[in-house]
Each structure stands twice: as structure tokens, then as C-alpha cells.
Amino acid sequence: MKKILGIIIGIFVFQSFCFAQDVSFVYINGSNNNDAKMKNWYEKGVKKLHPVMKKKFEKNKEIKKIFLNKQEYSVKSEPVIFFWGDKSKDDLDFVHKQLDISKALSPTMAYKMRSMLTAFLHDAIWVQKQHNMLPILDDLHKSVISEYRSGNRVVLYGYSAGTFITYEYLFNKLPYINAENLFNTINVSDDVRSFVKEHPVKNTCISALSKAQIGVVSDAGHLVFQNVDSELESNYLKLQDATREACIPENSLAGVVNFASPLVLFYSDLADPDYELNYYNKLMIKYVLENGLFFITVNYREDPLGFPTTRNLTIDEMEKVTDIKIENPTGFIYDNSSVWSKRSFLFAHTAYWSSRRTFANAVVKAFSNGYRLQYDKKFQQKILNNSKKMIKFEML
């Protein structure tokens, strides 16, 4: 009897984990959050925003319809705050010392402008450097895995320079790389290619390639691989374990919401067709669309640092642009950078917290329209008709 009872309890626990209905929102800070005062400002803003975001998210009909395969679900009441602002403090202190030296040599306005630029731009530049970014991605991964092991899926909210982290997290941690295809394209011997084919593994991610000491991303934007056959073969056998440790598990991540996003300004090299990592960026987009993830950008139109990430394209249009076949898509990518905050441009970049209802409505609208643009034929026709009307108006 005890054995039967134990089995029943075990099955119940297993089902509770597999069919978990909670979603965790993980909020990632931006630049200029180095001291206790700014950290407190950020955390207070998140705690005021989150209940509004939770309420709007749970009420939207498109989200109800598709989220978690039409199951009932709820957003966790408490936000998860991932804070990285303090990690750049030592480097910023060094810059401030240099600023103090310049104070005696410069006109007052020049000094004040330097100080302002330092506050806004230092962390955004600092976090892009690979040796600074990678430890932050590993820490964020620990937070995602912790939520996943508690039975929750995760939505990442990247604010300002936090959008760099959400993008790099997907780029480095999503398992969109097929190992056999990879080894067929890099410069290795036929023996290594045969070895890889004889020892198939599940799809992996860039972080796992690094962890298994197979290849790393160089500062020049190239994937650099070991060129010794014996080392490649022995390290390849570590890839399966490295994938489990370093890559995002299936069904752990639901999507990303980027806001106040200067991503395009700082990652403009993604438009360069000769930039090698663009190929992997396309594979990442393919993975997002084929695995039911969403990637939303919301910016206030008055926000001087809020740059649109993309034109809103249908899946067919994305296939033409990327020259990659997308099969059985269920995810979407959508940009909503036309939101009125009703704030001055001087304050719009920090207004997402104070105008939280406007912002939450904009996120939900972006989700709704992004999904319908891809999978609702009536909505697609409506967009097409509006475009035709606009073209006629411009011709008049």
C-alpha cells in the first residue's frame, strides 16, 4: 500500500512540474544603475510596474489563447529582478578619477557634459565587451534555470542597455546550432567530420561550444575553432554535457520584451552582410520562430534612445530577407516603437515606470498584433489594405 501511495505521489509531483502554469517575469536593468540610489530607483520602478503588467498580460485574449498551449496560467506575483549595474563599479570609479583631473583643465559646461555622457554611456559600452558580458549571461542563466526548476517559464524584460543582455543571452544560449552541419562547414579533416556523424548529439549553443573548448567567438566577430583533430574529437564528446549546462532548456523561455531599446545603435554591425556572426543571428531568428518564442520591442516615440529594432515582416518576408527556410513557425518578432508616453523627450527614457499602464498596454498590444500579423489572415488583409491606402495617399 505504501509503495502504491508513493507512486501516486511521485506521479502527481512529476505532473505538477511538467504542466506548471506559472510564468516568471525577469527584469534586467540598464545603464547608470551603479550606486545604491539608482538601484533602489530601479527596483521600486519594477515593483510598481509588475502588478500592472501581470494584470494586463493575464487578461489579453491572444495571450490567453496561445500561451502555454491554451492552458490556464498565471504570472508570478513577485517580479524577478536581475541586477548587473554594480558589476561595472570599479571601472566607472576609474573613469570618475580621470574626470576629476579634467575638471581643473576644462570649461565648466564641457566638464558637465563629460560627466553626463559618462553616466549614460559608460555601462552600455562596458557591457558589450565580451569579457564583461559573458559572466553576466552566466548569472542570468542561473536565474532562468532556477525558475525553470521551480516549474516556471520565463519572460525576459530588458530595459535600455539591458536589451543588449537579452539579445546576447538568446544569441549565446539558444540551442540553434546543429553540430553535424557546423562541422561540415568549418575547416576540419574528413576524419573529424566522420567522427561527428558517427556520434550525433542534440542541437547546441555557442556557449556550449566554448564550454566544451571546441570554439569561441573572437573580438573580431568570428567563430574560431580548435584545429587539432585529436583535441576536437575528445572535446566534441563533452558537448552533450556542455549543452545541458550552458544552453537554454526547451520550454524554459517563453519570450523577450525589450523596451527603451538602443540595441540597433550599438549593434549596427548586424546589418553588415560580411559580418560572420550574421549567419548565426539568422539561425537564432529561425529558432525563435519555429519554437514558439516571441521577441517584442516597445519604445516610446519621444524616447531619444528608443530605436526600432526591425520593420514588422510576415514570415514569408523574413524568409526572403534572411534566405533561410522557416518551417512550421509558431513564434513571432514584433516592434512597437510608436507609443505616446505624453512625456517630454528629456524624461521619456525613464518614463516607462511612471507611465506603467501606458507601457503595459503597449506590451500587450505588441504581443497581440505580433501574433495576429503572422497567424491571423483577416488581420494580415487589414494591414495590406491599410498599406495600399497609404501608397495611394502618398501618390496624390
C-alpha positions in Angstrom: 0.0 0.0 0.0 2.8 2.4 0.9 4.5 1.6 -2.4 1.3 2.4 -4.4 0.8 5.6 -2.4 4.5 6.6 -3.1 4.0 6.0 -6.8 0.8 8.1 -6.9 2.5 11.0 -5.0 5.5 10.7 -7.4 3.2 10.9 -10.5 1.5 13.9 -9.0 4.7 15.8 -8.3 6.0 14.9 -11.8 2.9 16.2 -13.4 2.9 19.4 -11.4 6.4 20.1 -12.7 5.7 19.2 -16.3 2.5 21.1 -16.6 3.4 24.1 -14.5 1.3 27.1 -15.2 3.3 29.9 -13.8 5.3 32.4 -15.8 8.1 34.4 -14.2 8.9 37.9 -15.5 12.7 38.6 -15.1 13.5 42.3 -15.3 17.0 43.4 -16.4 18.3 46.8 -15.6 20.0 49.3 -18.0 22.9 51.8 -17.7 23.5 54.3 -14.9 22.4 52.0 -12.1 25.7 51.7 -10.3 25.0 53.2 -6.9 22.5 52.3 -4.2 20.3 55.3 -5.0 19.8 54.2 -8.7 19.5 50.5 -7.8 16.7 51.5 -5.4 15.0 53.6 -8.1 15.1 50.7 -10.5 13.8 48.2 -8.0 11.0 50.4 -6.9 10.0 51.0 -10.5 9.9 47.3 -11.3 7.8 46.6 -8.2 5.2 49.2 -9.2 5.2 48.1 -12.8 4.9 44.4 -12.3 1.4 44.1 -10.9 0.1 46.2 -13.8 2.0 44.1 -16.3 0.7 40.9 -14.7 -2.9 42.0 -14.8 -2.8 43.2 -18.4 -0.9 40.1 -19.5 -3.4 37.7 -17.9 -6.5 39.4 -19.4 -5.4 39.6 -23.1 -7.3 37.2 -25.3 -4.5 36.4 -27.7 -2.2 35.7 -24.8 -4.9 33.5 -23.2 -5.4 31.7 -26.5 -1.8 30.7 -27.3 0.2 31.0 -24.1 1.2 27.6 -22.7 -0.8 25.8 -25.4 -4.2 27.2 -24.3 -3.7 26.0 -20.7 -4.8 28.3 -17.8 -1.8 30.1 -16.4 -0.8 32.9 -14.2 2.1 35.3 -13.9 4.0 35.0 -10.7 3.0 37.8 -8.3 6.6 38.7 -7.4 8.9 40.0 -10.1 12.4 38.5 -10.5 14.9 41.3 -10.6 18.2 40.5 -12.3 20.6 43.3 -11.4 24.1 43.8 -13.1 24.7 47.5 -12.6 27.1 47.1 -9.7 29.5 44.9 -11.8 30.9 47.9 -13.6 31.5 50.0 -10.5 35.3 49.6 -10.3 35.8 50.6 -14.0 33.4 53.5 -13.6 35.3 54.7 -10.5 38.4 54.8 -12.6 36.7 57.0 -15.2 35.4 59.4 -12.5 39.0 59.8 -11.2 40.0 60.8 -14.7 37.1 63.2 -14.9 38.2 64.8 -11.6 41.6 65.5 -13.3 39.8 67.1 -16.3 37.7 69.3 -14.1 40.6 71.7 -13.4 41.5 71.9 -17.1 38.1 72.2 -18.8 35.4 74.8 -19.0 32.5 74.0 -16.6 30.0 73.1 -19.4 32.5 70.7 -21.1 33.1 69.0 -17.7 29.4 68.7 -17.0 28.8 67.3 -20.5 31.5 64.7 -20.0 30.0 63.7 -16.6 26.6 63.3 -18.2 27.9 61.2 -21.1 29.8 59.0 -18.6 26.7 58.4 -16.6 24.6 57.4 -19.6 27.0 55.7 -21.8 29.7 54.0 -19.7 27.8 50.9 -18.8 26.3 50.5 -22.3 29.8 50.4 -23.7 31.3 48.4 -20.8 28.7 45.6 -21.0 29.3 45.0 -24.7 32.9 43.9 -24.1 32.9 40.1 -24.2 34.9 39.6 -21.0 32.3 41.7 -19.2 29.2 40.3 -21.0 29.8 36.5 -20.6 29.8 36.4 -16.8 26.6 38.4 -16.8 25.0 35.9 -19.2 26.0 33.0 -17.0 24.5 34.7 -14.0 21.3 35.4 -15.9 21.3 31.7 -17.0 21.3 30.7 -13.3 18.2 32.8 -12.7 16.4 31.3 -15.7 17.4 27.7 -14.6 16.2 28.4 -11.1 12.8 29.5 -12.3 12.7 26.5 -14.7 13.5 24.0 -11.9 10.6 25.6 -9.9 8.3 24.8 -12.8 8.1 28.3 -14.3 8.7 29.6 -17.8 10.4 32.9 -18.1 9.8 36.1 -20.0 12.9 38.4 -20.0 12.3 42.2 -19.8 15.3 44.1 -21.0 15.4 47.8 -20.2 17.7 50.2 -22.1 21.2 48.6 -22.1 19.5 45.5 -20.6 18.4 44.9 -24.2 22.0 44.0 -25.1 21.9 41.3 -22.4 18.6 39.8 -23.6 19.9 39.7 -27.2 23.3 38.2 -26.2 21.5 35.7 -24.0 19.5 34.4 -26.9 22.4 34.5 -29.3 24.8 32.6 -27.0 22.4 30.3 -25.1 19.6 29.2 -27.5 20.4 25.7 -29.0 20.1 26.6 -32.7 23.3 25.0 -33.8 23.3 21.6 -35.5 26.7 20.1 -34.7 26.9 18.0 -37.8 26.0 20.9 -40.1 28.6 23.0 -38.2 31.4 20.6 -38.7 30.5 20.3 -42.4 31.1 24.0 -42.9 34.3 24.6 -40.8 37.8 23.8 -41.8 38.4 20.3 -40.3 39.5 16.9 -41.7 37.2 14.4 -43.2 38.0 12.1 -40.3 36.6 14.6 -37.8 33.5 15.0 -39.9 33.0 11.3 -40.0 33.6 11.1 -36.2 30.9 13.8 -35.6 28.4 12.0 -37.9 29.0 8.7 -36.0 28.4 10.4 -32.7 25.3 12.6 -33.2 24.2 15.0 -30.4 21.2 17.3 -29.9 21.4 20.8 -31.2 23.7 23.0 -29.1 24.5 26.7 -28.5 27.5 29.0 -28.8 28.1 28.9 -25.0 28.3 25.1 -25.1 30.9 25.2 -27.9 33.0 27.4 -25.7 32.5 25.3 -22.6 33.5 22.1 -24.4 36.5 24.0 -25.8 35.5 23.5 -29.4 35.3 27.1 -30.5 34.8 30.7 -29.2 33.6 34.0 -30.6 36.6 36.3 -31.3 36.6 40.0 -30.7 36.5 40.4 -34.5 33.2 38.6 -34.7 34.3 35.2 -35.9 33.8 31.7 -34.6 37.3 30.4 -34.0 37.7 26.6 -33.7 40.4 24.3 -32.4 42.4 23.0 -35.4 43.9 19.9 -33.8 41.8 16.8 -34.8 42.5 14.7 -31.7 41.5 17.6 -29.4 38.4 18.4 -31.5 37.3 14.8 -31.2 37.8 14.5 -27.4 36.2 17.9 -26.8 33.3 17.0 -29.1 32.4 14.1 -26.7 32.0 16.7 -23.9 29.5 18.7 -26.0 26.4 16.9 -24.7 27.1 17.7 -21.1 28.2 21.2 -22.0 24.8 21.7 -23.8 22.9 20.7 -20.7 24.8 23.1 -18.6 25.2 26.1 -20.8 22.2 26.2 -23.2 18.6 27.3 -22.6 16.4 24.2 -21.9 13.4 23.6 -24.1 10.2 25.2 -22.8 12.1 27.2 -20.2 12.0 30.6 -22.1 8.7 32.0 -23.4 10.0 35.2 -24.9 11.6 38.6 -24.6 10.3 42.1 -24.1 12.8 44.8 -24.9 12.0 48.4 -24.1 13.7 51.8 -24.3 16.0 49.9 -26.6 19.2 51.4 -28.1 20.1 47.9 -29.4 20.3 49.0 -33.1 22.5 52.0 -32.3 25.1 49.8 -30.5 24.8 46.6 -32.7 24.6 48.2 -36.2 27.2 45.7 -37.5 24.4 43.2 -37.7 23.5 45.0 -41.0 26.9 44.1 -42.5 26.4 41.1 -44.8 30.1 40.2 -44.4 29.9 40.0 -40.6 30.3 36.3 -39.9 28.0 36.2 -36.9 25.1 37.4 -39.0 24.7 33.8 -40.2 24.2 32.6 -36.7 21.9 35.5 -36.0 19.7 34.2 -38.8 19.7 30.7 -37.2 18.7 32.3 -33.9 15.8 34.1 -35.6 14.8 30.8 -37.2 14.8 29.1 -33.8 12.7 31.8 -32.2 10.0 31.5 -34.9 10.0 27.7 -35.1 9.9 27.2 -31.3 7.0 29.4 -30.3 9.1 32.2 -28.7 8.3 35.9 -29.1 10.7 38.8 -29.4 8.9 42.1 -28.7 10.3 45.7 -28.8 8.4 48.6 -27.2 9.6 52.1 -27.3 8.1 55.5 -26.6 8.2 57.7 -29.6 9.5 60.6 -27.5 12.4 58.4 -26.2 15.6 59.6 -27.8 17.3 56.3 -27.1 14.4 54.1 -28.2 15.4 52.8 -31.6 13.0 50.5 -33.7 14.6 47.0 -33.9 13.0 45.9 -37.2 10.3 46.5 -39.7 7.4 44.3 -39.0 7.5 41.5 -41.6 5.5 38.4 -42.2 7.2 35.0 -42.0 7.3 34.9 -45.9 9.0 38.3 -45.9 11.5 37.2 -43.3 12.4 34.1 -45.3 13.2 36.3 -48.3 15.3 38.7 -46.2 17.3 36.0 -44.3 17.4 33.5 -47.2 16.6 30.8 -44.6 13.6 28.4 -44.7 11.4 28.7 -41.7 9.3 25.5 -41.1 6.1 25.3 -39.1 6.5 28.6 -37.3 4.7 29.3 -34.1 6.6 32.3 -32.7 6.9 35.9 -33.8 9.0 39.1 -33.8 7.3 42.5 -33.5 8.3 46.1 -32.9 6.0 48.8 -31.4 8.0 52.0 -31.4 5.1 54.4 -31.9 3.8 54.6 -28.4 2.9 58.0 -27.0 4.2 58.4 -23.5 2.9 62.0 -23.2 6.3 62.9 -21.6 9.0 65.4 -22.7 11.9 63.8 -24.7 14.1 64.8 -21.7 12.2 62.3 -19.4 10.8 59.7 -21.8 13.6 57.2 -21.5 12.9 56.8 -17.8 9.1 57.2 -18.0 8.3 53.5 -18.6 8.0 53.1 -14.8 5.9 56.2 -14.0 3.6 55.6 -17.1 3.3 51.9 -16.3 -0.3 51.5 -17.6 0.5 53.0 -20.9 3.6 50.8 -21.1 1.8 47.6 -20.1 -0.9 48.3 -22.6 1.7 48.8 -25.3 3.4 45.5 -24.5 0.1 43.6 -24.6 -0.8 45.3 -27.9 2.6 44.4 -29.4 2.0 40.8 -28.4 -1.5 40.7 -29.8 -0.6 42.4 -33.1 2.7 40.5 -33.5 0.9 37.2 -33.2 -2.0 38.3 -35.5 0.4 39.6 -38.1 1.7 36.1 -38.6 -1.2 33.8 -37.9 -4.5 35.8 -38.4 -5.4 36.0 -42.1 -8.1 38.8 -41.5 -5.6 40.9 -39.7 -3.0 40.4 -42.4 -5.5 41.5 -45.0 -6.4 44.6 -42.9 -2.7 45.6 -42.7 -2.3 45.0 -46.5 -5.4 47.2 -47.2 -4.0 50.0 -45.0 -0.7 49.9 -46.8 -2.4 50.2 -50.1 -4.4 53.2 -48.9 -1.2 54.8 -47.6 0.5 54.3 -51.0 -2.5 55.9 -52.8 -2.4 58.9 -50.4 1.3 59.4 -51.0 0.8 59.4 -54.8 -1.8 62.1 -54.6 
